[in-house]
């Protein structure tokens, strides 16, 4: 091999080494980002579950309140009807 071939082989080797090191660094950063993203998604899912629980509780409370109000109105109408009949 002559000198020019050695120089080209050296440049190519150095370039490949730099790209290998940069690729490893980028891969580590991407893995850290994915780990952080997973944690963010889990936190969001926990928040959504809690919000769903609160919504279900409000629905149940509203349903019970509506039934109680309906029962009071029925009783009032029954008493009114009973007094009108007498």
Order of alpha helices (4+ residues) and beta strands (2+ residues): alpha
